[in-house]
Amino acid sequence: MAVSVSTGAALFAGSPRSRACVARPAHEVRPPLVSPLKWAGGKRRLVEPYLRPLWQGHEHRVLVEPFVGAMSVALGLRPERALLNDVNPHVVNFLRELKRGLKITIPLLYDHDYYYAARERFNDLIARGEFRGSEAAQLFYLLNRTGFNGLCRFSGRTPQRFNVPFGRHKTVNFQEDFARYRAAMKGWRLSNRDFEHLEVGEDAFVYADPPYDGAFTAYSGQSFDWDDQVRLAEWLASRRCPVVASNHATLRIKRLYRKLGFRIREISVARSISCTGGREAAREIIAVKGFGR
Ligand SMILES: C[S@@+](CC[C@H](N)C(=O)[O-])C[C@H]1O[C@@H](n2cnc3c(N)ncnc32)[C@H](O)[C@@H]1O
């Protein structure tokens, strides 16, 4: 039987040979899907070089993503079972509708005036507390594809207002058929809460991709400050399963994770969206714990 075994994970994950017996046969690996959303800090580029080698041999586990964003990692790894969470209710509503088999019934147009009309309608739904369901998900998709750099930013006032301006893009591609996502998400659960309220069993494999230390954090109108970084690192360190976390390679982040017993690898990554909307190379870390030596 052909077995897919990683070598790239050796730095972190112990001997690949020792885990080969539980690795998924190569012919069973499901093809990666690309998220329909653009997302600040999306991690699609980390999947093949860094995350898949760590995931190999753990495919029987529940992939838990406390900070799922646009779901790029889950769609890349294609686990059978997953618990995907984000504190942003709008992205979670979109993902829930995707799982239900989202049907597009509004015109998908890339047009300045149409964008602002759609934004107004989306904000009306929020103001009326009707931001769950298919219409809000479709508007969210349209705003994400045609707004400035796929940002998801809200004013601080209550009710929150989505305030991202129209984006200037050379081309905009819309998807209208989301059937393959529905099939891929069959065994996945979605949740919308602060990460600390997630129940994580010993059969989990956690990948945590929080807002980065010192970076843009207004994904949901809530900030993620240093106290949250410490709260997260301590919460992750006390999970009784394999844990992988990514973050900015700041000195204090490296110290924090090392102190809590994580092994750290520093990598250089081209960011997909920065707070200024630009593309830039950045030093990041991948911290791991619970893989054995
Ligand atoms: C870097 S993004 C994750 C990107 C994701 N890995 C991807 O590839 O699309 C961080 C996410 O954390 C979410 N977030 C921020 N604070 C949170 C909290 N306290 N609990 C759960 N999620 C939170 C944000 O809404 C945002 O979607």
PDBQT file of the ligand as one rigid body, heavy atoms in Angstrom, charges set to zero:
ROOT
HETATM    1  C1  LIG A 301      -5.274  35.546  10.762  1.00  0.00    +0.000 C 
HETATM    2  S1  LIG A 301      -7.019  35.400  10.674  1.00  0.00    +0.000 S 
HETATM    3  C2  LIG A 301      -7.245  33.671  10.333  1.00  0.00    +0.000 C 
HETATM    4  C3  LIG A 301      -7.059  33.364   8.877  1.00  0.00    +0.000 C 
HETATM    5  C4  LIG A 301      -7.313  31.921   8.500  1.00  0.00    +0.000 C 
HETATM    6  N1  LIG A 301      -6.327  31.022   9.068  1.00  0.00    +0.000 N 
HETATM    7  C5  LIG A 301      -7.320  31.742   6.980  1.00  0.00    +0.000 C 
HETATM    8  O1  LIG A 301      -6.389  31.119   6.441  1.00  0.00    +0.000 OA
HETATM    9  O2  LIG A 301      -8.242  32.254   6.335  1.00  0.00    +0.000 OA
HETATM   10  C6  LIG A 301      -7.480  35.524  12.367  1.00  0.00    +0.000 C 
HETATM   11  C7  LIG A 301      -8.960  35.306  12.658  1.00  0.00    +0.000 C 
HETATM   12  O3  LIG A 301      -9.151  35.314  14.082  1.00  0.00    +0.000 OA
HETATM   13  C8  LIG A 301     -10.464  35.798  14.362  1.00  0.00    +0.000 C 
HETATM   14  N2  LIG A 301     -10.490  36.202  15.784  1.00  0.00    +0.000 N 
HETATM   15  C9  LIG A 301     -10.037  37.360  16.347  1.00  0.00    +0.000 A 
HETATM   16  N3  LIG A 301     -10.191  37.323  17.685  1.00  0.00    +0.000 NA
HETATM   17  C10 LIG A 301     -10.737  36.112  17.990  1.00  0.00    +0.000 A 
HETATM   18  C11 LIG A 301     -11.109  35.471  19.213  1.00  0.00    +0.000 A 
HETATM   19  N4  LIG A 301     -10.953  36.068  20.405  1.00  0.00    +0.000 N 
HETATM   20  N5  LIG A 301     -11.623  34.212  19.151  1.00  0.00    +0.000 NA
HETATM   21  C12 LIG A 301     -11.809  33.593  17.951  1.00  0.00    +0.000 A 
HETATM   22  N6  LIG A 301     -11.485  34.163  16.756  1.00  0.00    +0.000 NA
HETATM   23  C13 LIG A 301     -10.940  35.398  16.773  1.00  0.00    +0.000 A 
HETATM   24  C14 LIG A 301     -10.636  36.923  13.358  1.00  0.00    +0.000 C 
HETATM   25  O4  LIG A 301     -12.003  37.200  13.137  1.00  0.00    +0.000 OA
HETATM   26  C15 LIG A 301      -9.907  36.371  12.114  1.00  0.00    +0.000 C 
HETATM   27  O5  LIG A 301     -10.799  35.762  11.215  1.00  0.00    +0.000 OA
ENDROOT
TORSDOF 0
